[in-house]
Amino acid sequence: MEKLSHSELMEQSLKETTFYMTSAIKIINDKLGESYAENHPELLGAFMQTTAISNLESILLNKLEDIEKVIGKAQ
């Protein structure tokens, strides 16, 4: 996998954050009513934070599995 430059990482982060926000707004409003997310920014923020943590957890688990495979091959 190719390493991204600092500006590419910033752009990727912005795209991911935008995706989390628009998805969170849609899901919250679908569940709780029109404009609910916009009127409850604390819920929107918590939703986005939970999603980001869950995504990071998946990425870290994937990387740890890669490391485990390399260690297994080296033994």
Protein Blocks (a to p, Z undefined) as FASTA:
>chain_A
ZZddfklmmmmmmmmmmmmmmmmmmmmmmmnoghklmmmmmlmmmmmmmmmmmmmmmmmm
mmmmmmmmmmmmmZZ
